[in-house]
Amino acid sequence: MPAPRASAPRPRPLRAIGVVGAGLMASQLATLFAQQLRVPVTMSDLSAERVDAALGAIRARLERAEAKGRLAPGDASEVASLISGTTDPADFAGCDVVIEAVFEELSVKRSVFAAAEAAVDPHALLLTNTSSLSVAAMAEGLAHPERVVGFHFFNPVAVLPLLELVRTPFASEDAMSAAAGLAAALGKTAVPVADAPGFVVNRLLTRLFSETMAEIEAAAAAGGDPLAVDRALAPWNLPMTPLTLIDYIGTGVQQHICATMHRAYPERFPLSPWLAAAAGSGVRRLLADDGALSPEAAALLPPPVGTAAGAAAVDQARVLERVRAALAEEVGIMLAEGVVASAEDIDRCMVLGANYPAGGLSPLLAPVPAR
C-alpha cells in the first residue's frame, strides 16, 4: 500500500521547542525553529562545553547573516536570545516539541527519547531527524509512541526545502497533523514517506554510491582512473559528483548510512571496502582541493592487479548505464513497497532534498537508445 498521507495541517500552539544535540545539524535546527517560529528553543547535550560552543557558533552565523543583509537589523540578536542551552533533559518541561539530532545509533536515540518523554507532557511531539534508522524502533518502549514522528531535514537546513515526514504504525492522526502543520510553519515542503530504511533521498543516493564505489574500486584494480568513474554521471548535470557529495556528507556519516542500507538490503547495497577503510582511518575527504584524489584516500584504494602496461580506459557510458539501471530498479521497488505514493513524490524529494535538476530523477531513468 502507498505510504499514508498526513492529514491537512492544523495549527497547534507552540510555546517552546527542545533540540537534543549540539552538532552542526542540531544547531541549524535550533536556528530555524527560533527564526521561523520566534519561540524559545532549548538545546541540550551531554557536555556543557559542546552546548556553549554551539550557542557561540549560532550567534556568530546570525551576526554574519545580518551583516550581509540576509537578516533585518536586530534580528540576529533577537533570534540568538531565544536559544539557550542545557545538559539536563528535565529542562524540556514546557516544550511542545522535542526533536533529536544526535548520532545515528538506535540505542542512543532511544535513550534520548526516554529522557525527553519523562520531561514533557503526553501531548508533546517527539520528532527525530534520523536519516536512515527505523522511527518505529525508536518509539518502541515509550509510554506514548503515538506521538513519535520522523522529521528528516536536509543539509543545509536553511536552504533545502524538503522535509521527509515519516509515519510509523504507532503514529496518531493528531501527531501527523501537528507535524505537518509544523513543517508548513517552518516553510518546508513535507513529503509523506513510509518508515523504510533510508526513506527516499538517502536510499537512492546510497544506491548510487554503492554502484559508483564498486566501479571506482574496479577501475583502480584494473589500473584505470577512478576520477573518470566519478565524472561518468556528468551528462545528468547533477549538482555534485558522487565523491564530492560524499565529502560534503562526510565519509563517516555516509559509511554509517551505507551500513544501515546493507543490513536492510544486502544484495542491492554492497559495502564499499574503500569507503569503509577511509571512514575507519579517519580520512574525512576523498578529494583534495584541486579535485584530485586526496593522497590519504588514494592510498586506501586497491592496487592494480597484474602486470599489464598502461592504464585501462574507463567506459563512462557503461558506468552511467549501470547507475541508471540500478536507480530505475530501486525506484520500482520503492513504489512497490509503498515508500511513497507516486514517482512524482520521488522526483519532488530529489529536487527539493538533493538539488536534482528540474523534473527530478524520472527523466534521467529513461533507457539510452543503443547506437
TITOR-96290 format. One record per residue (C-alpha): residue number from 1; residue in three letters; x, y, z. Coordinates in nm, 2 decimals. Each point is the difference from the previous one (the first is absolute). Layout:
REM residues N
    k    r      xx      yy      zz
  NUM  ALA       X       Y       Z
...
***
This chain:
REM residues 371
    k    r      xx      yy      zz
    1  MET    0.00    0.00    0.00
    2  PRO    0.12    0.36   -0.06
    3  ALA    0.13    0.19    0.30
    4  PRO   -0.29    0.16    0.18
    5  ARG   -0.02    0.38   -0.05
    6  ALA    0.00    0.22    0.30
    7  SER   -0.34    0.17    0.06
    8  ALA   -0.03    0.37   -0.09
    9  PRO    0.23    0.21    0.23
   10  ARG   -0.18    0.17    0.28
   11  PRO    0.16    0.25    0.23
   12  ARG    0.10   -0.10    0.35
   13  PRO    0.12    0.27    0.24
   14  LEU    0.38   -0.02    0.06
   15  ARG    0.14    0.14    0.32
   16  ALA    0.35   -0.15   -0.01
   17  ILE    0.22   -0.24   -0.20
   18  GLY    0.27   -0.24    0.12
   19  VAL    0.29   -0.11   -0.22
   20  VAL    0.21   -0.30    0.11
   21  GLY    0.36    0.03   -0.12
   22  ALA    0.25    0.28   -0.05
   23  GLY    0.16   -0.10   -0.33
   24  LEU   -0.03    0.18   -0.34
   25  MET   -0.34   -0.14   -0.09
   26  ALA   -0.14    0.06    0.35
   27  SER    0.13    0.36   -0.01
   28  GLN   -0.16    0.06   -0.33
   29  LEU   -0.33   -0.14    0.12
   30  ALA    0.00    0.21    0.32
   31  THR    0.07    0.31   -0.22
   32  LEU   -0.29   -0.09   -0.24
   33  PHE   -0.25   -0.05    0.28
   34  ALA    0.09    0.32    0.17
   35  GLN    0.01    0.21   -0.31
   36  GLN   -0.32   -0.13   -0.16
   37  LEU   -0.21   -0.05    0.31
   38  ARG    0.14    0.26    0.23
   39  VAL   -0.04   -0.22    0.31
   40  PRO    0.26   -0.10    0.26
   41  VAL    0.22   -0.29   -0.11
   42  THR    0.20   -0.21    0.25
   43  MET    0.30   -0.20   -0.13
   44  SER    0.14   -0.29    0.20
   45  ASP    0.31   -0.21    0.00
   46  LEU    0.20   -0.21    0.24
   47  SER    0.28    0.26    0.01
   48  ALA   -0.04    0.36    0.11
   49  GLU    0.30    0.08   -0.21
   50  ARG   -0.17   -0.13   -0.32
   51  VAL   -0.31    0.19    0.08
   52  ASP    0.19    0.32    0.06
   53  ALA    0.19   -0.04   -0.32
   54  ALA   -0.32   -0.06   -0.20
   55  LEU   -0.16    0.31    0.15
   56  GLY    0.30    0.21   -0.09
   57  ALA    0.01   -0.14   -0.36
   58  ILE   -0.37    0.07   -0.04
   59  ARG    0.04    0.36    0.11
   60  ALA    0.29    0.05   -0.23
   61  ARG   -0.18   -0.14   -0.30
   62  LEU   -0.30    0.22    0.07
   63  GLU    0.22    0.31    0.03
   64  ARG    0.17   -0.08   -0.33
   65  ALA   -0.34   -0.04   -0.17
   66  GLU   -0.12    0.33    0.14
   67  ALA    0.32    0.17   -0.11
   68  LYS   -0.05   -0.13   -0.35
   69  GLY   -0.36    0.12   -0.01
   70  ARG   -0.16   -0.34    0.02
   71  LEU   -0.16    0.09    0.33
   72  ALA   -0.18    0.32    0.10
   73  PRO    0.19    0.23    0.24
   74  GLY   -0.04   -0.13    0.35
   75  ASP   -0.12   -0.35   -0.11
   76  ALA    0.33   -0.17    0.09
   77  SER   -0.01    0.11    0.36
   78  GLU   -0.37   -0.07    0.03
   79  VAL    0.03   -0.36   -0.14
   80  ALA    0.31   -0.08    0.19
   81  SER   -0.17    0.12    0.33
   82  LEU   -0.27   -0.27   -0.06
   83  ILE    0.25   -0.29    0.00
   84  SER    0.14   -0.13    0.33
   85  GLY    0.19   -0.31    0.10
   86  THR   -0.01   -0.27    0.27
   87  THR    0.14   -0.34    0.09
   88  ASP   -0.31   -0.10    0.19
   89  PRO   -0.29   -0.15   -0.20
   90  ALA   -0.23    0.11    0.28
   91  ASP    0.03    0.35   -0.14
   92  PHE   -0.22   -0.11   -0.29
   93  ALA   -0.30    0.03    0.23
   94  GLY   -0.25    0.23   -0.17
   95  CYS    0.13   -0.08   -0.35
   96  ASP   -0.28   -0.09   -0.25
   97  VAL    0.25   -0.16   -0.24
   98  VAL    0.33   -0.17    0.06
   99  ILE    0.21   -0.10   -0.30
  100  GLU    0.32   -0.21    0.02
  101  ALA    0.30    0.04   -0.23
  102  VAL    0.26   -0.22    0.17
  103  PHE    0.23   -0.28   -0.13
  104  GLU   -0.17   -0.26   -0.22
  105  GLU    0.00   -0.28    0.26
  106  LEU   -0.34   -0.15    0.09
  107  SER    0.09   -0.06    0.36
  108  VAL    0.11    0.36    0.04
  109  LYS   -0.32    0.14   -0.16
  110  ARG   -0.22   -0.23    0.22
  111  SER    0.16    0.13    0.31
  112  VAL   -0.04    0.36   -0.12
  113  PHE   -0.37   -0.05   -0.05
  114  ALA   -0.04   -0.18    0.33
  115  ALA    0.15    0.30    0.18
  116  ALA   -0.20    0.25   -0.20
  117  GLU   -0.32   -0.18    0.06
  118  ALA    0.05    0.01    0.37
  119  ALA    0.02    0.38   -0.02
  120  VAL   -0.28    0.10   -0.23
  121  ASP   -0.37   -0.04    0.02
  122  PRO   -0.18   -0.29   -0.19
  123  HIS   -0.11    0.22   -0.28
  124  ALA    0.34    0.14   -0.10
  125  LEU    0.14   -0.12   -0.33
  126  LEU    0.32   -0.20    0.00
  127  LEU    0.18    0.04   -0.34
  128  THR    0.31   -0.17   -0.14
  129  ASN    0.23    0.14   -0.27
  130  THR    0.13   -0.35   -0.07
  131  SER    0.12   -0.05   -0.35
  132  SER   -0.03   -0.38   -0.03
  133  LEU   -0.10   -0.17    0.33
  134  SER   -0.34   -0.14    0.08
  135  VAL   -0.23    0.26    0.16
  136  ALA   -0.22   -0.28    0.13
  137  ALA    0.29   -0.16    0.18
  138  MET    0.07    0.33    0.18
  139  ALA   -0.36    0.02    0.11
  140  GLU   -0.01   -0.35    0.15
  141  GLY   -0.01   -0.01    0.37
  142  LEU   -0.12    0.36    0.05
  143  ALA   -0.32    0.07    0.20
  144  HIS   -0.13    0.20   -0.30
  145  PRO    0.15   -0.14   -0.32
  146  GLU   -0.29    0.15   -0.20
  147  ARG    0.15    0.35    0.02
  148  VAL    0.34   -0.10   -0.16
  149  VAL    0.04    0.12   -0.36
  150  GLY    0.30    0.00   -0.24
  151  PHE    0.08    0.35   -0.09
  152  HIS    0.30   -0.02   -0.23
  153  PHE    0.16    0.32   -0.12
  154  PHE    0.28    0.04   -0.25
  155  ASN    0.33    0.19    0.02
  156  PRO    0.02    0.29   -0.02
  157  VAL   -0.32    0.03    0.19
  158  ALA   -0.06    0.37   -0.08
  159  VAL    0.03   -0.07   -0.38
  160  LEU   -0.15   -0.33   -0.09
  161  PRO   -0.38    0.00    0.03
  162  LEU   -0.07   -0.37    0.03
  163  LEU   -0.12   -0.17    0.31
  164  GLU   -0.06   -0.37   -0.01
  165  LEU   -0.30   -0.06    0.23
  166  VAL    0.03   -0.35    0.13
  167  ARG   -0.30   -0.18    0.15
  168  THR    0.03   -0.31    0.22
  169  PRO   -0.28   -0.26    0.06
  170  PHE   -0.04    0.16    0.35
  171  ALA   -0.04    0.36   -0.11
  172  SER   -0.33    0.17    0.07
  173  GLU   -0.19    0.22   -0.25
  174  ASP    0.04    0.29    0.25
  175  ALA    0.38   -0.04    0.01
  176  MET    0.03   -0.02   -0.38
  177  SER   -0.23    0.30   -0.05
  178  ALA    0.20    0.20    0.26
  179  ALA    0.33   -0.10   -0.16
  180  ALA   -0.12    0.09   -0.35
  181  GLY   -0.12    0.34    0.14
  182  LEU    0.34    0.06    0.16
  183  ALA    0.17   -0.08   -0.33
  184  ALA   -0.21    0.26   -0.18
  185  ALA    0.06    0.26    0.28
  186  LEU    0.38   -0.06   -0.06
  187  GLY   -0.04    0.06   -0.37
  188  LYS    0.08   -0.35   -0.10
  189  THR   -0.16   -0.23   -0.25
  190  ALA   -0.10   -0.32    0.18
  191  VAL   -0.01   -0.32   -0.21
  192  PRO   -0.17   -0.29    0.19
  193  VAL    0.22   -0.31   -0.01
  194  ALA   -0.02   -0.35    0.15
  195  ASP    0.23   -0.11    0.28
  196  ALA    0.24   -0.19   -0.23
  197  PRO    0.38    0.00    0.02
  198  GLY    0.15    0.32   -0.15
  199  PHE   -0.35    0.14   -0.08
  200  VAL    0.03    0.15   -0.35
  201  VAL    0.30    0.23   -0.05
  202  ASN    0.26   -0.19    0.20
  203  ARG   -0.12   -0.33   -0.14
  204  LEU    0.04    0.11   -0.36
  205  LEU    0.33    0.18    0.06
  206  THR    0.14   -0.30    0.18
  207  ARG   -0.09   -0.23   -0.29
  208  LEU    0.18    0.25   -0.23
  209  PHE    0.30    0.00    0.23
  210  SER    0.00   -0.38    0.02
  211  GLU    0.02   -0.04   -0.38
  212  THR    0.25    0.28   -0.04
  213  MET    0.24   -0.11    0.27
  214  ALA    0.00   -0.35   -0.14
  215  GLU    0.10    0.14   -0.34
  216  ILE    0.27    0.22    0.16
  217  GLU    0.15   -0.30    0.18
  218  ALA   -0.01   -0.21   -0.32
  219  ALA    0.16    0.28   -0.20
  220  ALA    0.28    0.04    0.25
  221  ALA    0.06   -0.38    0.00
  222  ALA    0.02    0.01   -0.38
  223  GLY    0.24    0.29   -0.01
  224  GLY   -0.27    0.24   -0.11
  225  ASP   -0.09    0.35    0.11
  226  PRO   -0.24    0.01    0.30
  227  LEU   -0.08    0.36   -0.08
  228  ALA   -0.13   -0.10   -0.34
  229  VAL   -0.26   -0.20    0.18
  230  ASP   -0.08    0.29    0.22
  231  ARG   -0.06    0.22   -0.31
  232  ALA   -0.21   -0.26   -0.18
  233  LEU   -0.33    0.15    0.12
  234  ALA    0.08    0.34   -0.15
  235  PRO   -0.27   -0.03   -0.28
  236  TRP   -0.26    0.01    0.28
  237  ASN    0.11    0.35    0.12
  238  LEU   -0.02   -0.10    0.36
  239  PRO    0.11    0.27    0.26
  240  MET    0.30   -0.21    0.11
  241  THR    0.20   -0.30   -0.11
  242  PRO   -0.05   -0.31    0.23
  243  LEU    0.34    0.05    0.17
  244  THR   -0.06    0.37    0.05
  245  LEU   -0.34   -0.08    0.16
  246  ILE    0.15   -0.26    0.23
  247  ASP    0.26    0.26    0.11
  248  TYR   -0.28    0.24    0.08
  249  ILE   -0.19   -0.26    0.20
  250  GLY    0.31   -0.13    0.17
  251  THR    0.15   -0.34   -0.05
  252  GLY   -0.09   -0.12    0.35
  253  VAL   -0.36    0.11   -0.03
  254  GLN   -0.04   -0.15   -0.35
  255  GLN    0.17   -0.33    0.11
  256  HIS   -0.25   -0.02    0.29
  257  ILE   -0.29    0.05   -0.25
  258  CYS    0.15   -0.26   -0.24
  259  ALA    0.02   -0.25    0.29
  260  THR   -0.36    0.06    0.09
  261  MET   -0.11   -0.05   -0.36
  262  HIS    0.22   -0.31   -0.04
  263  ARG   -0.16   -0.16    0.30
  264  ALA   -0.35    0.06   -0.15
  265  TYR    0.08   -0.09   -0.36
  266  PRO    0.34   -0.18   -0.02
  267  GLU   -0.03   -0.11   -0.36
  268  ARG   -0.07    0.35   -0.14
  269  PHE    0.21    0.20    0.24
  270  PRO    0.34   -0.16    0.03
  271  LEU    0.25    0.17    0.23
  272  SER    0.30    0.18   -0.16
  273  PRO    0.33   -0.11    0.15
  274  TRP    0.15    0.33   -0.10
  275  LEU   -0.26    0.21    0.17
  276  ALA    0.01   -0.22    0.31
  277  ALA    0.38    0.03    0.01
  278  ALA   -0.01    0.38   -0.04
  279  ALA   -0.26    0.04    0.27
  280  GLY    0.18   -0.25    0.23
  281  SER    0.33    0.18   -0.05
  282  GLY   -0.14    0.34    0.07
  283  VAL    0.04    0.12   -0.36
  284  ARG   -0.28    0.26   -0.02
  285  ARG    0.05    0.10   -0.37
  286  LEU    0.05   -0.22   -0.30
  287  LEU    0.09    0.30   -0.22
  288  ALA    0.27    0.27    0.03
  289  ASP   -0.07    0.37   -0.05
  290  ASP    0.12   -0.03   -0.36
  291  GLY   -0.26   -0.27   -0.08
  292  ALA    0.26   -0.29    0.00
  293  LEU   -0.03   -0.29    0.23
  294  SER    0.14    0.09    0.34
  295  PRO    0.33   -0.18    0.07
  296  GLU   -0.14   -0.16    0.31
  297  ALA   -0.31   -0.13   -0.19
  298  ALA    0.20   -0.11   -0.31
  299  ALA    0.23   -0.21    0.22
  300  LEU   -0.30   -0.20    0.12
  301  LEU   -0.12   -0.10   -0.35
  302  PRO    0.08   -0.36   -0.12
  303  PRO    0.33   -0.01   -0.19
  304  PRO    0.00   -0.09   -0.37
  305  VAL   -0.02   -0.38   -0.06
  306  GLY    0.23   -0.16   -0.25
  307  THR    0.29    0.14   -0.20
  308  ALA   -0.17    0.13   -0.31
  309  ALA    0.16    0.32   -0.12
  310  GLY   -0.21    0.32    0.00
  311  ALA   -0.32    0.09    0.16
  312  ALA   -0.33   -0.15   -0.09
  313  ALA   -0.24    0.24   -0.15
  314  VAL   -0.32    0.06    0.19
  315  ASP   -0.32   -0.05   -0.20
  316  GLN   -0.20    0.30    0.13
  317  ALA   -0.31   -0.08   -0.20
  318  ARG    0.00   -0.35    0.15
  319  VAL    0.03    0.15    0.35
  320  LEU   -0.28    0.24   -0.06
  321  GLU   -0.22   -0.28   -0.13
  322  ARG    0.08   -0.21    0.31
  323  VAL   -0.10    0.28    0.23
  324  ARG   -0.31    0.08   -0.21
  325  ALA   -0.12   -0.37    0.01
  326  ALA    0.07   -0.03    0.37
  327  LEU   -0.20    0.32    0.09
  328  ALA   -0.29   -0.11   -0.23
  329  GLU   -0.01   -0.33    0.18
  330  GLU    0.00    0.17    0.34
  331  VAL   -0.27    0.24   -0.09
  332  GLY   -0.22   -0.29   -0.12
  333  ILE    0.06   -0.19    0.33
  334  MET   -0.08    0.31    0.20
  335  LEU   -0.33    0.06   -0.18
  336  ALA   -0.09   -0.37    0.04
  337  GLU    0.08    0.03    0.37
  338  GLY   -0.21    0.31    0.04
  339  VAL    0.29    0.21    0.13
  340  VAL   -0.17    0.30   -0.17
  341  ALA   -0.33    0.04   -0.18
  342  SER    0.14    0.07   -0.34
  343  ALA    0.30    0.05   -0.22
  344  GLU   -0.08    0.37    0.00
  345  ASP    0.06   -0.01    0.38
  346  ILE    0.35   -0.15   -0.06
  347  ASP    0.07    0.27   -0.26
  348  ARG   -0.10    0.27    0.25
  349  CYS    0.22   -0.15    0.26
  350  MET    0.30   -0.01   -0.23
  351  VAL   -0.05    0.36   -0.12
  352  LEU   -0.07    0.15    0.34
  353  GLY    0.23   -0.21    0.22
  354  ALA    0.29   -0.08   -0.24
  355  ASN   -0.01    0.30   -0.24
  356  TYR   -0.06   -0.23   -0.30
  357  PRO   -0.09    0.18   -0.33
  358  ALA   -0.36    0.11   -0.06
  359  GLY   -0.20   -0.31   -0.06
  360  GLY    0.19   -0.21    0.25
  361  LEU    0.11   -0.35   -0.05
  362  SER   -0.26   -0.14   -0.24
  363  PRO    0.13    0.18   -0.31
  364  LEU    0.35   -0.15    0.06
  365  LEU   -0.12   -0.35    0.02
  366  ALA   -0.12   -0.05   -0.36
  367  PRO    0.22   -0.26   -0.17
  368  VAL    0.25    0.14   -0.23
  369  PRO   -0.06   -0.13   -0.36
  370  ALA    0.26   -0.24   -0.13
  371  ARG    0.23    0.16   -0.26
***
